[in-house]
Amino acid sequence: MTSGRPPGRNGMTRLKFSLSMSLDGFLAGPNQSREHPLGEGGMALHDWAFAARDGDDAEAEYANLWSKNVGAVIMGRNMFGPIRGDWGDERWNGWWGDDPPYHTPVFVLTHHAREPLEMQGGTTFHFVTDGIESAFERATAAASGRDISLGGGASTARQYLRAGLVDEMAIHVTPVLLGRGERLFEDIGDVLGDYECVEVAASPVVAHFTYVRKNGS
């Protein structure tokens, strides 16, 4: 990866994301549900990453960027699960089973309070009801100098972009065309001018673009 990148806004911890996107700009397809957690056709965005984890060394580093030097994760409620409104009597513990892949504190943005959910492997989900800045402050404290990974989905990434809190973006563009779904770069104002591309790498199945906040931004 390119060296000499500017530090995060507090001098140490960076807020970053590593997200797969379709060629037409979507992070997920339409009609998200339990059967289609990334929307119809959305799983195809991650075929390159699954292949990397199965032994494609050329792509493995990019597939694991989301967890590199990460001490906390922030995600939207839609990424945690399909339940809408009050949690009710249904016990939903996430898409990942008893041992989620995060192994750090995870801060889930929601309008509905819930007690922290401790899972195997060091993952504890904390449900944050008082906004993105509160989740950012709590994640910064939990990260203890390491980075914060912004897990998505698209709406959550857009909120943090609009707030000027994202320090680094790794975008993995696949040759998939979804036509509809959740766009990453929509209604975010002029913030993209604050970033510069520091790396481009491509293979037959995916192109990787890394953007960082410009010095002084």
N, C-alpha and C positions, 0 to 999 in steps of 0.2 A: 504494500500500500504506500501511497505517497507520503513523505515525511514533511515536517514543518507546518502542520495544520494548526490553525488557531485553537486555543483552549476553549472550553465551555464558558458560559457566561459568569460562573462563579470562580473561574480560574482553574478548576480541576474537573469537576463532573460535567460531562457532555450529555445532552439529550439527543438521541439519534434514532433513526429508524432504518430498517432494511426490509423492503417490501417488493413483492413481485407484482408486475403490472402488465396488462395486455397491451398490444401494440396500439389499440385505440383508447388507452388511458384509464382502464378500469382495474380496481383492486379486487373486485368481486363481481360475480354475475348477478342477474336478477333473481328474485324469489328465494331469498335465503330462508332456510328451514333446517330442521333436524337432519333431514335426508340430504340436504345440500347446504352445509354450513358456510360455504363460500359462494353460495348462489349457483344457479344452473350454469354449468361449464366452468365454474371458478377453480375447481381443483386442478385443471389443466395448467393454470398459471404456475404451479409448483412442481410440475413433472421434472424439471431440470434439477430442483433441489433434492427431490427424492432419489433421483438417479445418482446425485453426488454423494448422498449418504450411503448409497449401496455400493460405492467403490469408485466413482468418477473423481479421481484426485484433482483433476484440473479445475473442477468447480467446487470442491469441498470447502475451500476457504470462504468463498462467497456465500455458500449455503449456511455457514456458521457465523457470519458477521453479526447477526442479531444478538448473539450471546457473548461476543468477545469483550472481555474486560467489563462485564455488566454486573452491577450490584443491586439493581432493582428494575422492575418492569412496570410500565403503565399501559393499560388497555381499556377500550370501551366495553360497555356491557354486552353489546352484540357479539364481540369476540369471545367473551366468556361463555355465552350461551344463548339459546333461542327464546328464553322466557321474557315476556314483556309485562310491564306493570309491576304490581306487588309480587313479592316472591311467593306468597301463599304457602300452601302445605307441600308444594313440590320441592324436593331436595335435589337441586341441580348443582353439581360440583365441577362443571367445566367439561370440555370436549376430550380431555386427555387421560382420563382414568385416574387411578389412585396415586400415580407418581408423575405429575406434569413435568414438562421438560425445562421449567424455568429455574428451579433450585435457588430461588431468591424471593424476597418479598415482591408481591404483585399487587398493584393498586388499580382497582376496577372502578371506572367512572359510572355512577348510577344515580338515579333520583330516589332510590328505595333502599333504606338502611338494612344492613344484615351484619351479623356478628362475623369476625374474621374466621376464615376457613383454613385450617392447618392441614396440609397434605403430606404425603411421604416425600422424601428427598430434599427437604428444606424449603419447599414452596408453601407460602402462606398468602392467601388472597385476602386483601383488605378492601372493603367496599366504601368508596369515597363519595359522599353526597354533597359536598360543598365546593365543587368546581375543579377546573383543570389546574388552577394555580395551587390550590391546596394539595392536590395529588402530586404536583411537581415538587412542592416543598417537602412533603413526606417522603417521596421517593429519593430526593437528594440526600436527606438525612439517613435513610436506610442504606443508600449506596456506599456511604463511607469513603468517598473519594473516587470510586469507580463510576462508570457511565450508567446512564438510564436508557433502557431500550424501550422505544415507543412501539408497542406491538400492533397497533391498529384498532379497529379498522379505519376505513377512509375518513369517516366523519371525525374520529378522534385525531388523526394526523392533521386534518385541515384546521381543527381548532387550535392545535399547538403551533402550526405554521402561522395562522393569523395573529396569534399572540406574540410572535417573534421569539419563541423559546427553543426552536429546533436548531441544533448546531451542525448536524451532519445528516445527509440523506444518501442512502444506498438504494438505488432503484434498479431492479432487475427486469428488463423489458423482454417479454416473450413474444413469439410470432403468433400468439392467439388473438383472435378477433371475437369479442363478446357482444358488441353491438349495444348492450344495455347493462346497467348495474351501478356500482358505486365508483365514481371518479375520484382520483386523488386531487388533481389540480382544478378545483372548481370553486368559485366564490372565495378566493383567498386574497384578493386585493393585489397590491404591488410587491408583496414580500419576496418573490422569487428573484428580484434584482439584487437581493442581499447575498446571493449564493454564487459560487463559482465552481465549475467542474474541474476536479483535480485528477480524475482517472476514468478511462474508458477501456473496457476489455470485452471481447466478444467471442462467442463460439457459434456453431451452427444452430444451437437451440436457445440461446439467451444472450443478451447484451447487458453488461453491468456498467452503470453510471454512478459515480460518487461525487456528491456536491458537499462543499463545506461553506460555512459562513465566511464572508470576506473579512480580512483584517479591518478592525475598526467598526464593523457593522454592529 
